[in-house]
Amino acid sequence: MTTIVPVRTRAQRKLFHRVTDRIYHDDPLWIPYVEADIEHILSEKNPLVQAGGRFERWLALQDNEPVGRIAAFIHPKRPGIGGIGFWETINDPAINHQLFLTAENWLRQQGAVRVEAPINFGDRGSYWGLRIEGTTPPTFQENYQPPYYRPLIESEGYTELFRQFTYHISKKTFNADRLLRVGKALIQRGHPFQYRPLSFDDVERFARAAAVIYNEGWQHLEGFAPISPAQTRALLEQIRPILIPDLIWFAFDDDRPVGMIVMIPDFNLYLKKIGGRLRWWNKWLLPLLFRTYTPSRLKGLVFGVVPDYHNRGVDVMLVYHFYHAIMRYPKILDAELAWIGNFNPRMQRFMENIHSTVAKVHATYQKVFEPAK
């Protein structure tokens, strides 16, 4: 018999994370999520909760063993739209139905009329979408699911809302000649904008710039929620130990931020070095790894230009400066840049022009609730 229980106790929180052990124990590509990261998202410490957001999560237990989990949340700036995420289940449609029914009933009680899944209770750059294509390991904070998840979610009445493409960029195949030719031509014509790598000596300026660029560049997206300079500053400080500042570039028009490319070492490769799961007894290894080990792969957090500066060479010059910077790191062989949606054909063409290829596809699903009878 399967029971669905809300997660309340410390023991239940541990079982919430143990679900993935059962599902992925023999999957060679799987790299466990950082439990502390998810616990922060699903806690009162999450700034979205402090701003009025709400969440709940549940476990599916079978003979007191965890066989599934799910979380539901209401974003404080997206009234009427619920979210479902951190969903994991064994391949059992009945158990999956119980999980979704429980989460959806809670969302209805919170006033939701539509739900998106599987998504994060936070920014779109992490834990977002259902992986429907791809044969490479997940990067840090990237959703990874087995193939049977797709028919399970679609059997619950969910349909695709949009797709997010992850592009693979390799040093071997990167179209550097064309990029360098175009970049040099722009400089010779007096390209008017300035480009600066991240510096923690002036972190407040770059935190403000990141917030401005994100808010202007992504505000057209349905369900957009703005971020503050304080949030971007907190994120930079959180990931500071693994950052390589000169692989993060910003574009300015005098004092106005107009574009950015943010690439970081893939933290999952650090996790793989210490056996996957991050535990208290191996945390001491991380500072040593950060100082002595440069991962071969980068993860792209964001790449974008504010709309007023499209078609003015800003995207080309950001990659131009990034290219020269990455040449100083021979151990870095490739990068993955995620979150290029099928609603952004311009960026898709740009990625194809520099000879990058689609490595993974994630889909964001939605379901519109029928009116209560």
Residue pairs with C-beta under 8 A, 6 or more apart in sequence:
1 62
1 63
2 60
2 61
2 62
2 67
2 94
2 95
2 98
3 60
3 61
4 58
4 59
4 60
4 61
4 98
4 99
4 102
5 12
5 58
5 59
5 61
6 56
6 57
6 58
6 59
7 13
7 16
7 57
7 58
7 59
12 59
13 39
15 59
15 61
15 66
16 57
16 59
16 66
16 69
17 33
17 35
17 38
18 66
19 59
19 66
19 67
19 68
19 69
19 88
19 89
20 30
20 32
20 33
20 88
22 65
22 66
22 67
22 90
23 88
23 89
23 90
23 146
24 30
24 32
24 146
27 146
29 135
29 136
29 137
29 138
29 144
30 137
30 138
30 144
30 276
31 137
31 138
31 144
31 268
31 271
31 272
31 276
32 271
32 276
32 277
32 278
33 127
33 141
34 271
34 278
35 277
35 278
36 278
37 141
38 86
38 127
40 46
41 120
41 121
41 122
41 127
42 55
42 57
42 71
42 86
42 121
43 49
44 50
46 53
46 55
46 121
46 122
47 231
48 73
48 75
48 76
48 121
48 122
49 55
51 76
51 77
52 76
53 73
53 74
53 75
53 76
53 121
54 73
54 74
54 110
55 71
55 72
55 73
55 74
55 121
56 71
56 72
56 73
56 103
56 106
57 69
57 70
57 71
57 72
57 86
58 69
58 70
58 71
58 99
58 102
58 103
59 66
59 68
59 69
60 66
60 67
60 68
60 69
60 70
60 89
60 95
60 98
60 99
61 67
62 95
67 89
67 90
67 92
67 95
68 88
68 89
68 90
68 92
68 95
68 96
68 99
69 86
69 87
69 88
69 89
69 99
70 84
70 86
70 87
70 88
70 89
70 99
70 100
70 102
70 103
71 84
71 85
71 86
71 87
71 103
71 121
72 82
72 83
72 84
72 103
72 104
72 106
72 107
72 115
73 82
73 83
73 84
73 85
73 121
74 82
74 83
74 107
74 110
74 111
74 112
75 81
75 83
75 121
75 225
77 225
77 226
78 223
78 225
79 111
80 111
80 112
80 113
80 114
81 112
81 113
81 114
81 115
81 116
81 223
82 104
82 107
82 110
82 112
82 114
82 115
82 116
83 115
83 116
83 117
83 119
83 120
83 121
84 100
84 103
84 104
84 107
84 115
84 116
84 117
84 118
84 119
85 117
85 118
85 119
85 120
85 121
85 127
85 128
86 118
86 127
87 99
87 117
87 118
88 145
89 95
89 96
89 99
89 149
89 152
91 146
91 148
91 152
93 152
93 155
96 152
96 155
96 156
97 155
97 156
100 156
104 115
104 367
104 369
107 115
107 369
108 369
108 372
112 369
113 368
113 369
114 366
114 367
114 368
114 369
115 366
115 367
115 369
116 161
116 223
116 364
116 365
116 366
117 130
117 153
117 158
117 364
117 365
117 366
117 367
118 127
118 128
118 129
118 130
118 143
118 145
118 153
118 365
119 127
119 128
119 129
119 364
120 126
120 127
120 128
123 227
124 339
125 141
125 301
125 302
125 338
125 339
126 141
126 142
127 141
127 142
127 143
128 143
128 164
128 339
128 362
128 364
129 143
129 163
129 164
129 362
129 363
129 364
130 143
130 145
130 149
130 150
130 153
130 362
130 363
130 364
130 365
131 138
131 142
131 143
131 144
131 145
131 360
131 361
131 362
132 150
132 163
132 361
132 362
132 363
133 358
133 360
133 361
134 166
134 359
134 360
134 361
136 168
136 336
136 359
136 360
137 144
137 268
137 272
138 144
138 268
139 266
139 268
139 297
139 299
139 336
139 338
140 264
140 266
140 267
140 268
140 271
140 299
141 267
142 166
142 268
142 299
142 338
142 360
143 362
150 363
153 365
154 365
156 367
157 367
158 365
158 366
158 367
159 365
159 366
159 367
160 363
160 364
160 365
161 363
161 364
161 365
161 366
162 341
162 342
162 343
162 363
162 364
163 341
163 342
163 361
163 362
163 363
163 364
164 338
164 339
164 340
164 341
164 342
164 361
164 362
164 363
164 364
165 338
165 340
165 341
165 342
165 348
165 358
165 360
165 361
166 336
166 337
166 338
166 339
166 340
166 358
166 359
166 360
166 361
166 362
167 336
167 337
167 338
167 340
167 351
167 356
167 357
167 358
167 359
168 334
168 335
168 336
168 356
168 357
168 358
168 359
169 334
169 335
169 336
169 337
169 351
169 354
169 356
170 333
170 334
170 356
171 326
171 332
171 333
171 334
172 333
173 355
173 357
174 323
174 354
174 355
174 356
175 353
175 354
175 355
176 323
178 353
178 354
179 316
179 319
179 320
179 323
179 354
180 320
180 323
182 313
182 316
182 320
183 316
183 317
183 320
186 313
186 316
186 317
191 313
191 317
192 253
193 251
193 252
193 253
193 258
193 309
193 312
193 314
193 317
194 251
194 252
194 253
194 254
195 249
195 250
195 251
195 252
195 317
195 318
195 321
196 249
196 250
196 252
197 245
197 246
197 247
197 248
197 249
197 250
197 321
197 325
198 206
198 236
198 243
198 245
198 246
198 248
198 249
198 250
199 206
199 245
200 236
200 240
200 245
203 233
203 236
203 237
204 229
204 233
206 236
206 250
207 229
207 230
207 232
207 233
207 236
208 229
208 232
208 257
209 250
209 252
209 257
209 260
210 229
210 232
210 236
210 250
210 257
210 260
210 262
211 226
211 227
211 228
211 229
211 231
211 232
212 256
212 257
212 306
213 250
213 257
213 258
213 259
213 260
213 304
213 305
213 306
214 226
214 227
214 232
214 302
214 304
215 226
215 227
216 306
216 307
216 308
217 304
217 305
217 306
217 307
218 224
218 304
219 226
220 307
221 341
221 343
236 243
239 264
239 267
241 286
241 287
241 290
242 264
242 265
242 267
242 270
242 290
243 264
243 265
244 264
244 265
244 329
246 325
246 328
247 263
247 264
247 298
247 322
247 325
247 326
247 329
248 260
248 261
248 262
248 263
248 264
249 260
249 261
249 318
249 321
249 322
249 325
250 257
250 259
250 260
251 257
251 258
251 259
251 260
251 305
251 309
251 314
251 317
251 318
252 258
253 309
257 306
258 305
258 306
258 308
258 309
258 314
259 304
259 305
259 306
259 309
259 314
259 315
259 318
260 302
260 303
260 304
260 318
261 300
261 302
261 303
261 318
261 319
261 322
262 300
262 301
262 302
262 303
263 298
263 299
263 300
263 301
263 322
263 326
263 335
263 337
264 298
264 299
264 301
265 294
265 295
265 297
265 298
265 299
265 332
266 295
266 297
266 298
266 299
266 336
267 299
269 295
269 296
269 297
270 286
270 289
270 290
270 293
270 295
271 277
271 278
273 285
273 289
273 293
274 282
274 285
274 286
274 289
275 282
294 329
294 331
294 332
295 331
295 332
296 331
296 332
296 333
296 334
297 332
297 333
297 334
297 335
297 336
298 326
298 332
298 334
298 335
298 336
299 335
299 336
299 338
300 335
300 336
300 337
300 338
302 339
303 315
303 318
303 337
303 347
304 347
305 314
305 315
305 318
310 346
315 347
315 350
319 354
326 332
326 335
336 359
336 360
337 351
337 356
338 360
338 362
340 347
340 348
340 351
342 348
